[in-house]
Amino acid sequence: MRAAIWLLALFAVAAAVALFAGNNQGTITVFWPPWRVDLSLNLVLVILLGTFVLLHVALRALAALFSLPTQARQWRLQQKERTLHAALLDAMVQLIAGRFSRARKAAQSALVQEKTLAALDANLPQAQQVRVLSHLLAAESAQALQDKPARDAHLQQALNESVDRTLLASPETREGVQLRAARWALEDRDAAAALARLEELPQGAQRRTLALRLRLKAARQDRRTLEALETARLLAKHRAFSDAAAQSIVRGLATELLSGAHDPAQLMRAWSELDSNERQMPEVAIHGAQRMVLLHGDLALARGWLLPAWDRMVANPRALGDALRVKLARALEAGLDSVDADWLARIESAQRNNPRDANLQYLAGMACMKRQLWGKAQQLLTQAGLALQDAELYRRAWLALAELAEAREDAEQAAAAWKRAAQAPST
């Protein structure tokens, strides 16, 4: 369609020229004494048009001739810029491929090319980022080669290059350098330096997933359990881990926080730092109660911590594993001397509802023994002693039966119970 339109236009122009020039009788006379030249108007117009075209072509040719040095300089700069970017890409590829020496040489070559371009007054808009990235790649390669002086030198140069945020195209470049520095400090087992690097980040960058992961590792290395726990909560909120992994990490840190308490007051402060979900974790509650028993603290308070885990076990006996059920029984047994009527009723009710549970039989038997209900205690402990799988509870059950037999002056049953207790496998 476009070709047809052009053809029609060409015909129209030809027709107009034929109509104008075919019957044009005009002449132009040029007087140049002593001569007189008569020229037709059509010829004059053709001469003028030809002159214009000739001048235009001549001027374009002169402009092209005079621009040759500029074009040559631009071509040289373009080649150097291509060499610069090729060296930078080569450094990245070699680093990914594990060729660390070659990666460092390529990064240094990129720096040399950038300096050459700067000396030629080439204004690269991304020059600062190229320098920072080249230093970062060289530092990463030096870190892999365990060349710490070279790594620190390139790192400092990268930080110096990125300190002027008004010239930097993207502030993420400097933040990336700081995150890398924190990771290198972690690899050197210098948790304090890693945390210091992370503190230098802007507030928003500190809450990114990568920064939080690094902070979690650094806090755990530096044994800042509470800070590590708070960081793990943020990571779990950002879904940086799977639900199972997040729960496992938080549970481990909460247990570690409670283990760091060395008196009941510290333990209660540590417990207050936990949120409601963490307090309801059976592993955390049982460990907290065990620490309270070990530190000779308030056993009634410890039993309050155990109540959610107890209710969970009673509602669904399979909700807790065998190991947790044993730990729960041991934690409750430690406070049976001061147990109140409510807890006795809970233990008795749970044992009646699940009469074949050896752990509950043992716990109810020990509770009866503390309340001087000798007959019932002997019955429950004998049943528990025949079914318990945990070696420590098995030994304690037969030791209690031996004491009951001695209290009745039944030497034969006491000796048999002592024998069974002695035959319990060591833990």
Backbone torsions as a table, in degrees:
resi	resn	phi	psi	omega
1	MET	NA	-41.8	-179.9
2	ARG	-65.5	-38.9	179.3
3	ALA	-64.5	-38.1	178.5
4	ALA	-64.6	-40.1	179.4
5	ILE	-64.5	-43.7	178.6
6	TRP	-62.1	-40.0	179.3
7	LEU	-63.5	-42.7	176.9
8	LEU	-63.0	-40.3	178.8
9	ALA	-64.7	-39.7	179.0
10	LEU	-63.5	-42.6	176.4
11	PHE	-61.8	-39.8	179.5
12	ALA	-63.9	-41.7	179.0
13	VAL	-65.4	-43.0	179.6
14	ALA	-62.1	-41.1	179.0
15	ALA	-65.5	-40.5	179.7
16	ALA	-65.4	-42.7	179.2
17	VAL	-64.0	-40.7	179.7
18	ALA	-63.9	-41.1	179.7
19	LEU	-67.6	-36.6	-176.2
20	PHE	-78.8	-43.7	-173.5
21	ALA	-89.0	-22.2	-175.1
22	GLY	-65.5	-40.4	-177.4
23	ASN	-111.0	20.7	-177.8
24	ASN	-82.2	111.9	-178.0
25	GLN	-98.2	6.6	-176.0
26	GLY	-69.8	146.2	176.7
27	THR	-132.4	158.5	176.7
28	ILE	-125.6	127.1	-179.2
29	THR	-105.9	130.7	179.0
30	VAL	-114.1	120.2	179.3
31	PHE	-97.6	119.1	175.8
32	TRP	-134.0	86.0	-171.0
33	PRO	-51.4	134.9	6.5
34	PRO	-93.9	25.9	-176.3
35	TRP	-110.4	161.7	175.2
36	ARG	-137.7	126.4	-177.6
37	VAL	-119.1	124.8	176.3
38	ASP	-104.0	124.1	-179.9
39	LEU	-125.2	142.8	176.5
40	SER	-73.8	152.4	-179.0
41	LEU	-62.2	-37.3	-179.9
42	ASN	-62.2	-41.3	179.8
43	LEU	-66.1	-40.6	178.3
44	VAL	-61.3	-42.5	179.3
45	LEU	-63.6	-40.1	179.1
46	VAL	-65.6	-41.0	178.7
47	ILE	-62.7	-44.4	179.3
48	LEU	-61.2	-43.6	179.2
49	LEU	-63.5	-42.6	178.3
50	GLY	-64.0	-41.2	177.6
51	THR	-60.7	-43.5	179.4
52	PHE	-60.5	-45.7	-179.8
53	VAL	-62.7	-42.6	-179.6
54	LEU	-62.9	-45.4	178.5
55	LEU	-62.5	-41.5	-179.5
56	HIS	-61.6	-45.1	179.8
57	VAL	-64.4	-40.3	179.5
58	ALA	-64.0	-42.9	178.8
59	LEU	-64.5	-40.0	177.2
60	ARG	-63.6	-39.3	179.3
61	ALA	-66.0	-41.4	177.9
62	LEU	-64.5	-41.4	178.6
63	ALA	-62.3	-41.2	178.4
64	ALA	-65.6	-37.1	179.8
65	LEU	-65.5	-44.7	-178.5
66	PHE	-72.8	-21.7	-179.7
67	SER	-87.3	-3.3	-178.9
68	LEU	-58.4	-44.0	177.6
69	PRO	-60.6	-41.0	178.9
70	THR	-64.3	-43.3	178.7
71	GLN	-65.2	-37.3	178.0
72	ALA	-64.2	-41.5	178.4
73	ARG	-64.8	-43.1	178.3
74	GLN	-63.0	-37.8	178.6
75	TRP	-64.7	-43.1	178.6
76	ARG	-63.2	-42.6	178.4
77	LEU	-64.3	-38.9	179.1
78	GLN	-64.4	-40.4	178.0
79	GLN	-64.4	-41.4	179.1
80	LYS	-67.1	-37.8	178.1
81	GLU	-66.2	-38.8	176.4
82	ARG	-64.3	-40.2	177.1
83	THR	-63.1	-38.7	177.9
84	LEU	-60.7	-50.6	-178.2
85	HIS	-67.4	-34.7	176.7
86	ALA	-64.0	-41.3	178.1
87	ALA	-65.3	-38.8	179.6
88	LEU	-65.3	-44.7	178.2
89	LEU	-65.0	-37.9	178.6
90	ASP	-64.3	-37.9	177.6
91	ALA	-62.3	-42.0	178.5
92	MET	-64.2	-45.0	-178.2
93	VAL	-64.1	-44.6	-179.1
94	GLN	-65.2	-35.6	178.6
95	LEU	-66.9	-43.5	179.0
96	ILE	-63.6	-35.8	-178.2
97	ALA	-79.8	-3.9	179.3
98	GLY	84.3	12.5	176.8
99	ARG	-94.7	79.8	-168.6
100	PHE	-71.6	-37.4	178.2
101	SER	-64.3	-44.7	178.0
102	ARG	-64.9	-37.2	178.9
103	ALA	-62.9	-41.4	-179.9
104	ARG	-67.3	-40.2	178.0
105	LYS	-63.6	-40.6	178.9
106	ALA	-65.2	-40.7	178.5
107	ALA	-64.9	-40.6	177.6
108	GLN	-66.8	-35.6	175.7
109	SER	-63.3	-39.3	176.8
110	ALA	-62.8	-38.1	178.1
111	LEU	-65.4	-40.0	178.5
112	VAL	-63.6	-44.4	179.0
113	GLN	-62.3	-38.2	179.9
114	GLU	-67.4	-38.2	177.1
115	LYS	-65.4	-38.8	177.9
116	THR	-62.4	-43.7	178.1
117	LEU	-64.5	-39.2	178.4
118	ALA	-65.4	-36.5	177.8
119	ALA	-66.5	-27.5	178.4
120	LEU	-88.5	11.7	179.3
121	ASP	61.4	32.3	175.8
122	ALA	-81.2	123.7	-176.7
123	ASN	-94.3	89.6	176.7
124	LEU	-88.9	121.1	-178.4
125	PRO	-63.7	-26.4	-178.0
126	GLN	-104.3	20.7	-175.1
127	ALA	-60.4	-41.6	-177.5
128	GLN	-66.1	-41.2	178.0
129	GLN	-64.8	-37.8	178.1
130	VAL	-62.3	-43.1	179.6
131	ARG	-64.5	-45.1	-179.3
132	VAL	-62.7	-46.0	-178.4
133	LEU	-66.2	-37.7	178.4
134	SER	-65.1	-43.6	177.0
135	HIS	-63.7	-37.7	-179.7
136	LEU	-66.3	-42.1	178.4
137	LEU	-65.2	-40.0	177.4
138	ALA	-65.0	-39.2	178.4
139	ALA	-67.7	-38.8	177.9
140	GLU	-63.3	-41.0	178.1
141	SER	-66.0	-42.2	178.1
142	ALA	-63.3	-36.3	176.9
143	GLN	-63.0	-42.4	178.6
144	ALA	-66.1	-30.1	179.2
145	LEU	-89.0	4.7	-179.2
146	GLN	59.7	32.1	176.1
147	ASP	-99.7	80.6	-172.3
148	LYS	-67.4	-38.8	176.9
149	PRO	-58.9	-44.7	178.4
150	ALA	-65.4	-38.8	178.9
151	ARG	-61.2	-47.5	-178.3
152	ASP	-64.8	-36.2	179.7
153	ALA	-65.2	-47.6	179.2
154	HIS	-66.1	-37.1	178.8
155	LEU	-62.3	-45.1	179.8
156	GLN	-64.7	-37.8	177.3
157	GLN	-66.1	-38.2	177.6
158	ALA	-64.6	-40.5	178.5
159	LEU	-67.6	-39.3	178.6
160	ASN	-65.1	-38.8	179.8
161	GLU	-66.2	-33.4	-175.1
162	SER	-97.0	9.8	-176.6
163	VAL	-73.0	-28.8	-179.3
164	ASP	-87.2	97.3	-176.1
165	ARG	-73.6	-17.9	178.7
166	THR	-71.6	-26.8	178.8
167	LEU	-92.4	-19.9	-175.2
168	LEU	-77.9	129.8	-177.0
169	ALA	-67.0	-36.6	-179.2
170	SER	-139.5	124.6	179.5
171	PRO	-64.9	-15.8	179.0
172	GLU	-62.8	-22.9	179.4
173	THR	-63.5	-47.8	178.2
174	ARG	-66.5	-38.9	179.5
175	GLU	-63.9	-36.6	176.7
176	GLY	-63.3	-39.7	177.5
177	VAL	-62.7	-43.3	-179.5
178	GLN	-66.0	-38.2	177.5
179	LEU	-65.9	-39.3	176.9
180	ARG	-63.6	-42.4	179.0
181	ALA	-61.3	-39.2	177.6
182	ALA	-64.7	-40.2	179.4
183	ARG	-66.0	-39.4	177.7
184	TRP	-63.8	-38.5	177.6
185	ALA	-63.2	-37.7	176.4
186	LEU	-64.7	-40.9	178.3
187	GLU	-63.4	-29.0	176.8
188	ASP	-85.8	5.3	-179.3
189	ARG	62.2	31.7	177.5
190	ASP	-109.2	80.2	-174.5
191	ALA	-66.0	-36.6	-178.8
192	ALA	-63.0	-42.1	178.4
193	ALA	-65.9	-37.5	178.3
194	ALA	-63.2	-43.6	178.8
195	LEU	-65.6	-37.1	177.9
196	ALA	-63.9	-40.5	177.1
197	ARG	-63.2	-40.6	-179.3
198	LEU	-67.9	-32.1	178.4
199	GLU	-68.4	-22.3	179.7
200	GLU	-75.6	-14.2	-179.1
201	LEU	-70.7	153.5	172.1
202	PRO	-61.1	160.5	-174.4
203	GLN	-59.2	-41.4	-179.6
204	GLY	-67.2	-39.0	-179.5
205	ALA	-68.0	-28.0	-180.0
206	GLN	-67.4	-19.2	-178.1
207	ARG	-99.2	7.0	175.3
208	ARG	-73.0	156.2	-174.6
209	THR	-60.6	-43.8	-179.4
210	LEU	-62.6	-43.8	179.3
211	ALA	-64.1	-38.9	179.4
212	LEU	-67.5	-37.8	176.9
213	ARG	-62.3	-44.1	178.5
214	LEU	-64.5	-40.2	178.8
215	ARG	-64.0	-39.1	178.3
216	LEU	-61.5	-47.3	179.6
217	LYS	-63.6	-42.5	-179.0
218	ALA	-66.5	-41.9	179.7
219	ALA	-64.0	-38.4	178.3
220	ARG	-69.0	-39.2	176.8
221	GLN	-63.7	-38.4	-178.3
222	ASP	-86.6	5.1	178.5
223	ARG	59.2	36.4	171.6
224	ARG	-95.7	79.7	-169.6
225	THR	-64.5	-42.7	-178.0
226	LEU	-64.5	-43.2	177.8
227	GLU	-63.8	-39.9	177.9
228	ALA	-63.7	-39.3	179.3
229	LEU	-64.7	-44.3	178.5
230	GLU	-62.7	-38.7	178.5
231	THR	-67.2	-40.5	178.2
232	ALA	-62.6	-36.9	176.8
233	ARG	-62.0	-43.1	178.9
234	LEU	-63.8	-41.1	179.0
235	LEU	-64.2	-40.2	177.2
236	ALA	-64.7	-37.1	178.2
237	LYS	-66.1	-36.1	178.7
238	HIS	-82.5	1.7	-179.1
239	ARG	58.2	41.0	176.5
240	ALA	-75.2	-20.4	177.1
241	PHE	-122.7	165.1	169.0
242	SER	-68.9	163.2	-177.5
243	ASP	-60.3	-42.0	-179.0
244	ALA	-66.6	-42.7	-179.9
245	ALA	-66.7	-41.8	179.0
246	ALA	-62.3	-42.9	179.2
247	GLN	-64.3	-39.4	179.8
248	SER	-65.6	-43.3	-179.8
249	ILE	-65.3	-46.8	-179.7
250	VAL	-63.4	-41.0	178.8
251	ARG	-62.4	-44.0	178.9
252	GLY	-63.2	-41.6	-179.9
253	LEU	-69.3	-38.3	177.6
254	ALA	-63.6	-41.5	177.2
255	THR	-64.0	-40.7	179.0
256	GLU	-65.8	-36.5	177.7
257	LEU	-62.8	-42.5	178.6
258	LEU	-68.4	-34.1	179.8
259	SER	-67.7	-23.6	-179.6
260	GLY	-77.8	-6.0	178.6
261	ALA	-80.1	137.1	-177.0
262	HIS	-117.3	4.3	172.9
263	ASP	-155.4	163.8	-176.9
264	PRO	-57.7	-35.8	-179.4
265	ALA	-65.0	-44.7	177.3
266	GLN	-63.3	-37.6	179.9
267	LEU	-64.5	-41.2	179.4
268	MET	-68.0	-35.4	176.2
269	ARG	-65.9	-41.7	177.9
270	ALA	-63.1	-40.1	178.9
271	TRP	-64.3	-36.7	179.9
272	SER	-69.0	-21.5	178.1
273	GLU	-75.0	-17.1	-178.9
274	LEU	-80.9	147.8	175.3
275	ASP	-86.6	175.7	-172.4
276	SER	-63.0	-39.5	-179.8
277	ASN	-63.8	-39.3	179.6
278	GLU	-68.9	-36.6	179.5
279	ARG	-67.3	-26.3	-179.1
280	GLN	-86.9	-4.2	175.0
281	MET	-68.9	124.3	-176.5
282	PRO	-57.1	-40.8	-178.8
283	GLU	-62.0	-40.9	-178.4
284	VAL	-70.1	-45.8	-178.8
285	ALA	-63.1	-43.7	-179.1
286	ILE	-66.0	-41.6	179.0
287	HIS	-65.0	-40.4	177.4
288	GLY	-61.9	-42.0	178.2
289	ALA	-64.7	-41.1	177.9
290	GLN	-62.5	-39.3	177.0
291	ARG	-66.1	-37.1	178.1
292	MET	-64.4	-40.4	177.2
293	VAL	-64.4	-44.1	-178.5
294	LEU	-64.1	-34.8	-178.4
295	LEU	-90.5	5.8	178.0
296	HIS	57.9	48.4	179.7
297	GLY	-97.6	-156.6	-177.1
298	ASP	-77.1	106.3	-177.4
299	LEU	-72.1	-29.7	176.4
300	ALA	-63.9	-39.7	176.6
301	LEU	-64.7	-39.7	178.8
302	ALA	-62.8	-40.3	178.2
303	ARG	-65.6	-32.0	174.6
304	GLY	-64.2	-37.1	176.3
305	TRP	-65.3	-32.9	-176.2
306	LEU	-79.9	-14.2	-172.8
307	LEU	-58.4	-44.4	178.0
308	PRO	-60.7	-40.5	179.1
309	ALA	-66.9	-38.5	178.4
310	TRP	-63.9	-47.9	179.3
311	ASP	-61.0	-36.8	178.6
312	ARG	-66.1	-39.9	179.8
313	MET	-69.3	-39.5	-179.3
314	VAL	-67.9	-40.7	-179.2
315	ALA	-67.5	-36.6	-178.7
316	ASN	-143.2	97.2	-176.2
317	PRO	-56.6	-24.1	-179.1
318	ARG	-89.6	1.1	-178.6
319	ALA	-67.9	-29.1	178.6
320	LEU	-110.6	142.3	176.3
321	GLY	-71.6	170.0	-178.4
322	ASP	-60.7	-41.6	-178.6
323	ALA	-63.3	-41.0	179.3
324	LEU	-68.9	-36.6	179.0
325	ARG	-64.0	-38.7	177.9
326	VAL	-66.3	-44.9	179.2
327	LYS	-62.4	-38.6	177.8
328	LEU	-64.0	-42.0	178.5
329	ALA	-63.8	-41.9	179.3
330	ARG	-64.9	-41.3	-180.0
331	ALA	-64.1	-39.8	178.5
332	LEU	-72.7	-36.0	-179.9
333	GLU	-61.9	-34.5	-177.3
334	ALA	-63.9	-23.6	-178.7
335	GLY	-111.1	20.0	-177.5
336	LEU	-68.1	-23.2	178.7
337	ASP	-63.5	-32.0	-177.5
338	SER	-112.6	15.6	-176.6
339	VAL	-68.9	142.8	-177.9
340	ASP	-91.7	177.0	-176.2
341	ALA	-66.1	-32.6	179.7
342	ASP	-62.1	-45.3	-179.9
343	TRP	-68.6	-36.2	176.5
344	LEU	-61.8	-40.4	178.8
345	ALA	-66.3	-38.9	177.9
346	ARG	-62.6	-44.9	-178.4
347	ILE	-64.9	-45.0	-179.1
348	GLU	-64.9	-41.7	180.0
349	SER	-65.6	-42.4	179.4
350	ALA	-63.7	-38.3	-179.9
351	GLN	-68.9	-37.1	178.5
352	ARG	-68.3	-38.2	-179.1
353	ASN	-72.6	-23.7	179.8
354	ASN	-135.3	72.0	-170.7
355	PRO	-68.6	-15.4	-178.5
356	ARG	-93.6	0.0	179.6
357	ASP	-78.7	110.4	-176.4
358	ALA	-64.5	-34.1	-179.8
359	ASN	-65.3	-42.4	178.0
360	LEU	-69.1	-35.7	175.3
361	GLN	-61.1	-44.4	179.7
362	TYR	-62.6	-46.4	-177.7
363	LEU	-64.6	-42.7	178.9
364	ALA	-66.5	-39.2	178.6
365	GLY	-63.1	-42.6	178.5
366	MET	-66.4	-35.9	177.1
367	ALA	-64.7	-41.9	177.4
368	CYS	-64.3	-38.1	178.6
369	MET	-64.1	-40.8	177.9
370	LYS	-65.2	-30.1	179.4
371	ARG	-92.0	10.7	176.4
372	GLN	62.2	32.4	172.6
373	LEU	-94.5	78.7	-166.6
374	TRP	-64.3	-44.5	-175.9
375	GLY	-64.4	-48.1	179.7
376	LYS	-66.7	-37.1	178.5
377	ALA	-62.1	-42.8	-179.6
378	GLN	-64.3	-41.6	-179.5
379	GLN	-62.2	-48.2	-177.4
380	LEU	-68.2	-39.7	-178.2
381	LEU	-71.1	-33.2	177.1
382	THR	-66.1	-43.7	176.7
383	GLN	-62.6	-40.9	-179.5
384	ALA	-67.8	-40.4	-177.9
385	GLY	-62.7	-26.9	179.2
386	LEU	-83.1	-14.1	-173.8
387	ALA	-121.8	-11.1	-176.8
388	LEU	-65.6	138.2	178.4
389	GLN	-99.6	-25.1	179.4
390	ASP	-78.4	128.3	-174.7
391	ALA	-64.2	-39.6	-177.1
392	GLU	-68.8	-44.9	176.9
393	LEU	-64.4	-38.2	176.9
394	TYR	-58.7	-46.4	-179.0
395	ARG	-65.0	-43.0	-179.1
396	ARG	-65.2	-37.6	179.6
397	ALA	-62.2	-44.5	-179.3
398	TRP	-74.3	-28.3	173.0
399	LEU	-65.2	-41.7	177.9
400	ALA	-64.8	-39.5	178.0
401	LEU	-66.1	-35.4	176.6
402	ALA	-64.6	-40.8	178.2
403	GLU	-64.5	-40.4	178.4
404	LEU	-64.4	-40.3	179.1
405	ALA	-65.2	-40.3	178.2
406	GLU	-65.4	-36.2	178.0
407	ALA	-65.1	-30.4	176.5
408	ARG	-87.4	1.2	-177.2
409	GLU	59.6	37.1	176.3
410	ASP	-101.6	88.8	-173.2
411	ALA	-64.5	-36.4	-176.7
412	GLU	-65.6	-48.7	178.9
413	GLN	-67.6	-33.7	178.0
414	ALA	-63.9	-43.5	179.4
415	ALA	-64.5	-39.7	178.7
416	ALA	-65.1	-39.4	179.3
417	ALA	-68.0	-41.4	177.3
418	TRP	-61.4	-38.6	179.7
419	LYS	-63.5	-45.7	179.4
420	ARG	-63.3	-38.6	178.3
421	ALA	-64.8	-38.7	179.2
422	ALA	-69.4	-27.9	-178.3
423	GLN	-83.2	-1.5	179.8
424	ALA	-64.1	135.7	179.5
425	PRO	-64.0	145.2	-179.0
426	SER	-72.3	148.1	179.5
427	THR	-104.5	NA	NA
